[in-house]
Amino acid sequence: MAAKKFQTDSGIPIKEHYSSNDVDQSKQIGEPGKFPFTRGVYPSMYRSRLWTMRQYAGFGTAKQSNQRYKYLLSQGTTGLSVAFDLPTQMGYDSDHQMSEGEVGKVGVAIDTLADIETLFDGIELQKITTSMTINATAAILLCMYVALAKKQKADLKSISGTIQNDILKEYIARGTYIYPPQHSMRLVTDTFAWCSENLPGWNTISISGYHIREAGSTAVQEVAFTLANAKEYVRSAVKAGLTVDTFAPRLSFFFNAHNNFFEEVAKFRAARRLWATIMKEEFNAQNPDSMKLRFHTQTGGSTLAAQQIDNNIPRVTLQALSAVLGGTQSLHTNAKDEALALPTEESARLALRTQQVIAYESGVTETADPLAGSYFVESLTNEIEERAKEYLKKVDSIGGSVHAIEQNYFQSEIAESAYKYQKAIDEKEKIIVGVNEFIVDEVQNEELLKVDESIRDEQIKNLNKVRSQRNNSDVQHALAGLKMAAMTNEKLIPHILNGVESYTSVGEISDTLREVWGVYE
């Protein structure tokens, strides 16, 4: 076995001990709720309000997922988080040949507004905050949510939630893109503009480092590449005629919480300070809310092991604690069985209880940024920030995120980091308990959630019923209007909303845009 290297997962060397000499005194730590927000975006942080406990869920049909949401709400979750199946994410209806074998598997199947009505049956949208993990088809699903809110007679000014809507990281790390980058960016900025006028409490994007980290990046790269994408969205919106302070306060972020505890805490603090500085100095933001990096955290899916799955419970607990100490605004804790399947009701409840124990029993919520002033944490915060800045300079020199994607810069950097991380595990430089050390023979006897193959038949039956009962001339009129708008510079969201209110399907709207814009290869 090679000699142990004392360093973080980003390769930052760790000294035997730290003192005030290791902290750059020129760096602003500041106060919570004040620029540069290193210590948190609100003055009293969790003393006044806990983070939103938002358990990511969705599988099978809308009816099945609705039952899971009601269960989670009854158990104390304070926000909904919708997982969509791959056909919905890729803009295919359940009866499309590309959907075979995938309907309802990794999330809930949504074809039309009728499915959204079922998904939120008995849930008042004005009384709950909802996050939707959707990107290429984000504008469509947002319009469905708005259409349902209008049916519920809700005040759109009071509706709150988030759509992920971060298409750039799909080209970098995840793959559920449809259209070429420039057209995808147009959908994003059109959503910014429409929401700023009609849905002021909605987070129009959740700029995601989570999937970048899941693909194998380091913590430093996660910060840098996420903020590089964020800069691209801001530039694109400004170019489209929006002023920074009209849309920037509704930008939100999504980060991973990995295993290297202190590096993760420092990562969140560094990201906040760096973003505040970027918005103030590069984009001349005047509103302090435009400079606040508000973020959701999910514990690291890629850190979950299929071996000895109970070991995932302490992993997730430490990750969740790092997010709380780092000042997250909302949190999802992974269930212990997610390396094997979608979580069962029991394991989902245990994951939620993990958050609740941290919130109500640990005492870490009593004061804002309790690790502030730690020589080690402040030194790590500064080092992560400086290393992230170097990556941001490189991306800027390439011409921004879109050009960096086209030149394969992000992808190659992440691939190299992923290789080094796996090599360290293979050579036992990094110990993963139960995986490459402390191994036991075990028989898998856990109850796992299985999604039945008949889901697709049921979904197709419901889709055909909607198509037979809707006014198809209204559908064709809506699609014709959307096609004309896509061929010009006309705003797209009103046409998409008109379509979904006529029960036009996700696939029909996506196909109309594919016809005009093409598909990115």
C-alpha positions as CSV (number, residue, x, y, z in Angstrom):
1,M,0.0,0.0,0.0
2,A,1.3,3.5,-0.9
3,A,2.2,5.9,1.8
4,K,-0.8,7.8,3.0
5,K,-1.3,11.3,1.4
6,F,-2.9,13.8,3.7
7,Q,-5.0,15.8,1.3
8,T,-8.6,16.5,0.5
9,D,-10.4,14.8,-2.4
10,S,-9.6,17.9,-4.5
11,G,-5.9,17.3,-3.8
12,I,-5.5,20.2,-1.4
13,P,-2.7,19.3,1.0
14,I,-3.7,19.0,4.7
15,K,-1.2,20.2,7.3
16,E,-0.7,18.4,10.6
17,H,-2.2,21.4,12.4
18,Y,-3.4,24.9,11.5
19,S,-2.9,28.3,13.1
20,S,-3.8,32.0,12.4
21,N,-0.8,32.1,10.1
22,D,-2.6,29.7,7.7
23,V,-5.5,32.1,7.2
24,D,-5.3,34.9,4.6
25,Q,-6.5,37.9,6.7
26,S,-7.3,39.9,3.5
27,K,-10.2,37.5,2.8
28,Q,-13.5,38.8,4.0
29,I,-15.4,36.4,6.3
30,G,-17.9,39.1,7.2
31,E,-21.2,38.6,9.0
32,P,-24.1,36.2,8.1
33,G,-26.6,37.9,5.8
34,K,-24.1,40.5,4.6
35,F,-21.8,40.7,1.6
36,P,-19.9,38.6,0.7
37,F,-22.2,36.1,2.4
38,T,-19.4,33.7,3.3
39,R,-21.2,32.9,6.6
40,G,-24.7,32.5,5.1
41,V,-27.3,34.4,3.2
42,Y,-29.5,35.2,6.2
43,P,-28.4,36.9,9.5
44,S,-29.8,34.4,11.9
45,M,-29.8,31.4,9.6
46,Y,-31.6,28.4,11.1
47,R,-32.6,30.1,14.4
48,S,-35.4,31.8,12.5
49,R,-36.2,29.1,9.9
50,L,-34.9,25.6,9.3
51,W,-33.8,24.5,5.8
52,T,-36.6,23.0,3.7
53,M,-36.6,19.2,4.1
54,R,-37.2,18.3,0.5
55,Q,-37.2,14.5,-0.2
56,Y,-36.7,13.8,-3.9
57,A,-39.4,11.3,-5.0
58,G,-41.3,10.1,-8.0
59,F,-41.9,6.8,-9.7
60,G,-44.4,4.9,-11.8
61,T,-47.7,6.7,-12.4
62,A,-48.8,10.1,-11.1
63,K,-51.2,8.3,-8.8
64,Q,-48.4,6.3,-7.2
65,S,-46.2,9.3,-6.7
66,N,-49.1,11.3,-5.3
67,Q,-49.5,8.7,-2.6
68,R,-45.7,8.9,-1.8
69,Y,-45.9,12.7,-1.6
70,K,-48.8,12.6,0.8
71,Y,-46.9,10.1,2.9
72,L,-43.8,12.2,3.1
73,L,-45.8,15.3,4.0
74,S,-47.5,13.3,6.8
75,Q,-44.0,12.4,8.1
76,G,-42.8,16.0,8.2
77,T,-41.2,16.8,4.9
78,T,-41.6,20.5,4.3
79,G,-41.3,20.7,0.5
80,L,-41.9,18.4,-2.5
81,S,-39.3,17.4,-5.0
82,V,-40.4,15.7,-8.2
83,A,-38.3,13.1,-10.0
84,F,-39.4,12.6,-13.6
85,D,-38.9,9.5,-15.8
86,L,-36.5,9.6,-18.7
87,P,-39.1,9.9,-21.4
88,T,-40.5,13.0,-19.8
89,Q,-37.0,14.4,-19.4
90,M,-36.2,13.7,-23.0
91,G,-39.5,15.0,-24.4
92,Y,-41.1,11.7,-25.4
93,D,-44.6,10.6,-24.7
94,S,-45.1,7.2,-23.0
95,D,-46.3,5.6,-26.3
96,H,-43.2,6.6,-28.2
97,Q,-40.9,3.8,-29.2
98,M,-38.0,5.5,-27.4
99,S,-39.9,5.2,-24.2
100,E,-40.1,1.4,-24.1
101,G,-38.7,0.0,-20.9
102,E,-38.3,3.4,-19.3
103,V,-41.8,4.6,-18.4
104,G,-42.0,5.4,-14.7
105,K,-38.7,3.8,-13.9
106,V,-36.4,6.5,-12.6
107,G,-39.2,9.0,-11.9
108,V,-42.9,9.7,-12.5
109,A,-44.3,9.5,-16.0
110,I,-45.9,12.8,-17.2
111,D,-47.5,13.1,-20.6
112,T,-50.2,15.8,-20.2
113,L,-51.7,18.2,-17.8
114,A,-54.0,15.4,-16.7
115,D,-51.0,13.6,-15.2
116,I,-50.0,16.8,-13.3
117,E,-53.6,17.1,-12.0
118,T,-53.3,13.6,-10.6
119,L,-49.8,14.1,-9.3
120,F,-50.9,17.0,-7.1
121,D,-54.4,15.8,-6.3
122,G,-55.4,16.9,-2.8
123,I,-52.3,19.1,-2.5
124,E,-52.8,22.9,-2.6
125,L,-49.9,24.4,-4.6
126,Q,-50.2,27.8,-2.9
127,K,-49.4,26.1,0.5
128,I,-46.4,24.0,-0.6
129,T,-43.1,24.7,-2.3
130,T,-42.2,22.3,-5.1
131,S,-38.9,21.6,-6.8
132,M,-38.9,19.8,-10.2
133,T,-35.8,18.1,-11.5
134,I,-36.4,18.8,-15.1
135,N,-34.2,20.4,-17.7
136,A,-34.7,20.1,-21.5
137,T,-38.5,20.1,-21.0
138,A,-38.5,22.4,-17.9
139,A,-40.5,25.1,-19.6
140,I,-43.3,22.6,-20.4
141,L,-43.5,21.1,-16.9
142,L,-43.4,24.6,-15.4
143,C,-46.4,25.6,-17.6
144,M,-48.2,22.5,-16.5
145,Y,-47.7,23.4,-12.9
146,V,-48.9,27.0,-13.6
147,A,-51.9,25.7,-15.5
148,L,-52.9,23.5,-12.4
149,A,-52.3,26.5,-10.1
150,K,-54.7,28.5,-12.2
151,K,-57.3,25.7,-12.0
152,Q,-56.9,25.7,-8.2
153,K,-57.5,29.5,-8.3
154,A,-54.1,30.1,-6.7
155,D,-52.5,33.5,-6.7
156,L,-49.5,33.1,-9.0
157,K,-47.7,35.8,-7.1
158,S,-47.7,33.4,-4.1
159,I,-46.6,30.3,-5.9
160,S,-43.1,29.2,-4.9
161,G,-40.7,26.5,-6.0
162,T,-37.9,25.7,-8.4
163,I,-37.3,24.1,-11.8
164,Q,-33.8,22.8,-12.4
165,N,-33.8,24.2,-15.9
166,D,-30.0,23.9,-16.1
167,I,-29.4,22.7,-19.6
168,L,-25.6,23.4,-19.7
169,K,-24.7,20.7,-17.2
170,E,-26.7,18.2,-19.3
171,Y,-24.1,18.7,-22.1
172,I,-21.3,18.4,-19.6
173,A,-22.3,15.6,-17.3
174,R,-25.8,14.1,-17.5
175,G,-27.0,13.9,-21.1
176,T,-30.7,14.7,-21.1
177,Y,-30.5,17.5,-23.6
178,I,-32.6,17.7,-26.8
179,Y,-31.8,20.8,-28.8
180,P,-28.5,22.5,-29.7
181,P,-27.1,24.7,-26.9
182,Q,-28.1,28.1,-28.3
183,H,-31.8,27.1,-28.7
184,S,-31.8,25.5,-25.3
185,M,-30.4,28.7,-23.8
186,R,-33.3,30.6,-25.4
187,L,-35.8,28.4,-23.6
188,V,-34.0,29.2,-20.3
189,T,-33.9,32.9,-20.8
190,D,-37.5,33.0,-22.0
191,T,-38.4,31.3,-18.7
192,F,-36.5,33.9,-16.7
193,A,-38.4,36.7,-18.5
194,W,-41.8,35.2,-18.2
195,C,-41.4,34.3,-14.5
196,S,-40.0,37.7,-13.5
197,E,-43.4,39.2,-14.7
198,N,-45.8,36.4,-13.8
199,L,-44.3,34.1,-11.2
200,P,-42.1,36.4,-9.0
201,G,-41.6,33.9,-6.2
202,W,-40.4,31.1,-8.4
203,N,-36.7,30.1,-8.7
204,T,-36.3,30.0,-12.5
205,I,-33.3,27.8,-12.5
206,S,-31.3,25.6,-10.1
207,I,-27.8,25.8,-11.5
208,S,-26.4,22.3,-10.7
209,G,-23.0,21.2,-9.5
210,Y,-24.6,18.1,-8.2
211,H,-24.4,16.1,-11.5
212,I,-21.0,17.5,-12.3
213,R,-19.8,16.0,-9.0
214,E,-21.7,12.7,-9.7
215,A,-19.8,12.5,-13.0
216,G,-16.5,12.5,-11.1
217,S,-15.4,16.1,-10.6
218,T,-13.6,17.3,-7.5
219,A,-15.2,19.7,-5.0
220,V,-13.1,22.6,-6.6
221,Q,-14.3,21.7,-10.1
222,E,-17.9,21.4,-8.8
223,V,-17.8,25.0,-7.6
224,A,-15.9,26.4,-10.6
225,F,-17.9,24.7,-13.4
226,T,-21.2,25.4,-11.7
227,L,-20.4,29.1,-11.4
228,A,-19.0,29.2,-14.9
229,N,-22.4,27.9,-16.1
230,A,-24.2,30.5,-13.9
231,K,-22.2,33.3,-15.5
232,E,-23.2,32.0,-18.9
233,Y,-26.9,32.1,-18.0
234,V,-26.5,35.7,-16.6
235,R,-24.7,36.8,-19.8
236,S,-27.4,35.2,-22.0
237,A,-30.2,36.8,-20.0
238,V,-28.6,40.2,-20.2
239,K,-28.0,39.8,-23.9
240,A,-31.7,39.0,-24.3
241,G,-32.5,42.4,-22.8
242,L,-33.1,41.6,-19.1
243,T,-31.5,43.7,-16.4
244,V,-29.5,41.7,-13.8
245,D,-31.5,42.7,-10.8
246,T,-34.8,41.7,-12.3
247,F,-33.9,38.0,-12.6
248,A,-30.8,37.3,-10.6
249,P,-32.6,37.2,-7.2
250,R,-34.5,34.1,-8.4
251,L,-31.4,32.2,-9.5
252,S,-30.7,29.2,-7.2
253,F,-28.0,26.5,-7.1
254,F,-27.8,22.8,-6.4
255,F,-24.7,21.2,-4.9
256,N,-23.6,17.7,-3.9
257,A,-22.6,16.8,-0.3
258,H,-19.7,14.3,-0.5
259,N,-17.7,12.4,2.1
260,N,-14.8,14.7,2.8
261,F,-16.5,16.5,5.6
262,F,-14.5,19.7,6.2
263,E,-13.8,20.2,2.4
264,E,-17.6,20.1,1.8
265,V,-18.3,22.7,4.5
266,A,-15.6,24.9,3.1
267,K,-16.8,24.3,-0.5
268,F,-20.3,25.8,0.3
269,R,-18.7,28.8,2.0
270,A,-16.3,29.4,-0.8
271,A,-19.0,29.2,-3.4
272,R,-21.1,31.8,-1.7
273,R,-18.3,34.3,-1.4
274,L,-17.1,33.8,-5.0
275,W,-20.6,34.2,-6.5
276,A,-21.3,37.3,-4.5
277,T,-18.1,38.8,-5.8
278,I,-18.8,37.8,-9.4
279,M,-22.3,39.3,-9.3
280,K,-21.1,42.6,-7.8
281,E,-17.9,43.1,-9.7
282,E,-18.5,41.4,-13.1
283,F,-22.3,42.0,-13.5
284,N,-22.6,45.2,-11.5
285,A,-25.6,43.9,-9.5
286,Q,-27.0,46.4,-7.1
287,N,-29.6,44.4,-5.2
288,P,-27.9,42.3,-2.4
289,D,-30.4,39.5,-3.2
290,S,-28.8,39.2,-6.7
291,M,-25.5,38.4,-4.9
292,K,-26.8,35.7,-2.6
293,L,-26.0,32.1,-3.6
294,R,-29.0,30.2,-2.3
295,F,-28.7,26.5,-2.7
296,H,-30.2,23.1,-2.4
297,T,-28.1,20.1,-1.4
298,Q,-28.4,16.4,-2.1
299,T,-26.2,13.9,-0.4
300,G,-23.9,12.1,-2.8
301,G,-25.6,9.4,-4.8
302,S,-22.3,8.2,-6.2
303,T,-21.0,7.6,-2.7
304,L,-23.6,5.1,-1.8
305,A,-22.4,1.5,-1.9
306,A,-24.4,-1.6,-2.8
307,Q,-22.3,-3.6,-0.3
308,Q,-23.4,-3.4,3.3
309,I,-26.0,-0.8,2.6
310,D,-26.5,0.1,6.2
311,N,-23.1,1.8,6.0
312,N,-24.9,4.3,3.7
313,I,-26.7,5.7,6.8
314,P,-23.6,7.2,8.5
315,R,-22.3,8.3,5.1
316,V,-25.5,10.3,4.4
317,T,-25.6,11.6,8.0
318,L,-22.2,13.1,7.7
319,Q,-22.9,14.5,4.3
320,A,-26.2,16.1,5.5
321,L,-24.4,17.6,8.5
322,S,-21.8,19.2,6.2
323,A,-24.5,20.8,4.1
324,V,-26.2,22.2,7.2
325,L,-22.9,23.5,8.7
326,G,-22.2,24.9,5.2
327,G,-25.5,26.9,5.2
328,T,-27.8,25.1,2.8
329,Q,-31.4,26.4,2.1
330,S,-32.9,23.0,1.4
331,L,-31.7,19.4,1.6
332,H,-32.5,15.9,0.3
333,T,-30.9,13.0,2.1
334,N,-30.5,9.8,0.1
335,A,-32.0,6.5,1.3
336,K,-29.7,3.6,2.2
337,D,-31.0,1.4,-0.6
338,E,-30.6,3.8,-3.5
339,A,-27.5,2.0,-4.8
340,L,-29.8,-0.9,-5.5
341,A,-33.2,0.6,-6.4
342,L,-35.6,3.5,-5.8
343,P,-36.2,3.9,-2.1
344,T,-38.9,2.0,-0.2
345,E,-41.3,4.0,2.0
346,E,-39.4,2.8,5.0
347,S,-36.0,3.8,3.8
348,A,-37.3,7.2,2.6
349,R,-38.7,7.8,6.1
350,L,-35.4,7.0,7.7
351,A,-33.6,9.4,5.3
352,L,-36.1,12.1,6.3
353,R,-35.6,11.3,10.0
354,T,-31.8,11.8,9.5
355,Q,-32.5,15.5,8.6
356,Q,-34.9,15.8,11.5
357,V,-32.4,14.5,14.1
358,I,-29.8,17.0,12.8
359,A,-32.4,19.8,12.9
360,Y,-34.0,19.1,16.3
361,E,-31.4,17.1,18.4
362,S,-27.9,18.1,17.4
363,G,-27.8,21.7,18.4
364,V,-26.0,22.8,15.3
365,T,-28.8,25.1,14.3
366,E,-28.5,27.3,17.3
367,T,-26.0,29.7,15.8
368,A,-25.1,30.8,12.3
369,D,-22.0,29.3,10.6
370,P,-20.7,27.6,13.8
371,L,-17.4,26.6,12.2
372,A,-16.5,30.2,11.3
373,G,-13.0,31.1,12.5
374,S,-11.7,27.6,12.5
375,Y,-8.2,27.9,11.1
376,F,-8.6,24.7,9.1
377,V,-12.1,25.6,7.7
378,E,-11.1,29.2,6.8
379,S,-7.9,28.0,5.2
380,L,-9.8,25.4,3.1
381,T,-12.5,28.0,2.2
382,N,-9.8,30.3,0.9
383,E,-7.9,27.6,-1.0
384,I,-11.1,26.3,-2.7
385,E,-12.0,29.8,-3.7
386,E,-8.6,30.5,-5.3
387,R,-8.4,27.2,-7.1
388,A,-12.0,27.7,-8.4
389,K,-11.0,31.2,-9.7
390,E,-8.2,29.6,-11.8
391,Y,-10.7,27.3,-13.5
392,L,-13.1,30.2,-14.1
393,K,-10.3,32.2,-15.7
394,K,-9.7,29.3,-18.0
395,V,-13.3,29.0,-19.0
396,D,-13.5,32.7,-19.7
397,S,-10.4,32.5,-21.9
398,I,-12.1,29.8,-23.9
399,G,-15.1,32.1,-24.4
400,G,-17.6,30.9,-21.7
401,S,-19.3,27.6,-20.9
402,V,-21.0,27.0,-24.3
403,H,-17.6,27.2,-26.1
404,A,-16.0,25.1,-23.3
405,I,-18.6,22.4,-23.8
406,E,-18.2,22.5,-27.5
407,Q,-14.4,22.1,-27.0
408,N,-14.9,19.2,-24.5
409,Y,-13.0,21.1,-21.8
410,F,-15.4,20.4,-18.9
411,Q,-15.9,16.8,-19.9
412,S,-12.2,16.0,-20.2
413,E,-11.3,17.6,-16.9
414,I,-14.1,15.7,-15.1
415,A,-13.1,12.4,-16.7
416,E,-9.5,12.9,-15.5
417,S,-10.6,13.6,-12.0
418,A,-13.0,10.6,-12.0
419,Y,-10.1,8.3,-13.2
420,K,-7.8,9.6,-10.4
421,Y,-10.5,9.0,-7.7
422,Q,-11.3,5.5,-8.9
423,K,-7.5,4.7,-9.1
424,A,-7.1,5.8,-5.5
425,I,-9.9,3.4,-4.5
426,D,-8.5,0.5,-6.6
427,E,-5.0,1.0,-5.0
428,K,-6.5,1.5,-1.5
429,E,-5.1,5.0,-1.2
430,K,-8.7,5.8,-0.4
431,I,-10.6,3.4,1.8
432,I,-14.3,2.9,1.2
433,V,-15.7,0.9,4.1
434,G,-17.3,-2.4,3.0
435,V,-16.1,-1.9,-0.6
436,N,-12.3,-2.1,-0.7
437,E,-11.8,-2.8,3.0
438,F,-13.7,-4.4,5.9
439,I,-15.5,-6.6,3.4
440,V,-18.0,-9.3,4.5
441,D,-19.9,-12.0,2.7
442,E,-23.6,-11.0,2.7
443,V,-26.9,-12.1,1.2
444,Q,-29.1,-9.3,0.0
445,N,-32.4,-9.7,1.7
446,E,-33.6,-6.1,1.8
447,E,-37.1,-5.4,0.5
448,L,-36.5,-3.3,-2.7
449,L,-39.0,-1.2,-4.6
450,K,-39.9,-2.6,-8.0
451,V,-41.7,-0.6,-10.7
452,D,-44.0,-2.9,-12.6
453,E,-43.7,-3.1,-16.4
454,S,-47.5,-2.7,-16.7
455,I,-47.0,1.0,-15.9
456,R,-46.4,1.8,-19.5
457,D,-49.7,0.2,-20.6
458,E,-51.6,2.1,-18.0
459,Q,-49.9,5.4,-19.0
460,I,-50.6,4.8,-22.7
461,K,-54.3,4.1,-21.9
462,N,-54.6,7.3,-20.0
463,L,-52.8,9.3,-22.8
464,N,-55.2,7.9,-25.4
465,K,-58.1,8.8,-23.3
466,V,-56.9,12.4,-23.0
467,R,-56.3,12.6,-26.7
468,S,-59.9,11.4,-27.5
469,Q,-61.5,13.9,-25.0
470,R,-59.5,17.1,-25.6
471,N,-60.3,19.7,-28.3
472,N,-57.7,18.6,-31.0
473,S,-58.3,21.8,-33.1
474,D,-57.2,23.8,-30.0
475,V,-54.1,21.6,-29.8
476,Q,-53.2,22.1,-33.5
477,H,-53.7,25.8,-33.2
478,A,-51.4,26.0,-30.1
479,L,-48.7,23.9,-31.8
480,A,-48.9,26.1,-35.0
481,G,-48.4,29.2,-32.8
482,L,-45.5,27.6,-31.0
483,K,-43.8,26.6,-34.3
484,M,-44.1,30.2,-35.6
485,A,-42.7,31.6,-32.4
486,A,-39.8,29.2,-32.5
487,M,-38.9,30.4,-36.0
488,T,-38.8,34.0,-34.9
489,N,-37.7,35.9,-31.7
490,E,-41.2,35.8,-30.2
491,K,-41.4,34.6,-26.6
492,L,-42.2,30.9,-26.3
493,I,-43.7,30.5,-22.8
494,P,-47.2,31.9,-23.6
495,H,-47.5,29.5,-26.5
496,I,-46.3,26.5,-24.4
497,L,-48.8,27.5,-21.7
498,N,-51.6,27.7,-24.2
499,G,-50.6,24.3,-25.4
500,V,-50.6,22.5,-22.1
501,E,-53.9,24.1,-21.1
502,S,-55.3,22.4,-24.2
503,Y,-53.8,19.1,-22.9
504,T,-51.1,19.1,-25.6
505,S,-48.6,16.5,-24.6
506,V,-44.9,16.8,-23.6
507,G,-44.0,14.9,-26.7
508,E,-46.1,16.9,-29.1
509,I,-44.6,20.2,-27.8
510,S,-41.1,18.8,-27.9
511,D,-41.5,17.4,-31.4
512,T,-42.7,20.8,-32.6
513,L,-39.5,22.4,-31.3
514,R,-37.4,19.5,-32.7
515,E,-38.8,20.2,-36.1
516,V,-37.7,23.8,-36.0
517,W,-34.4,23.6,-34.1
518,G,-33.2,20.1,-34.7
519,V,-31.5,17.7,-32.2
520,Y,-28.1,18.2,-30.7
521,E,-25.6,15.4,-31.5
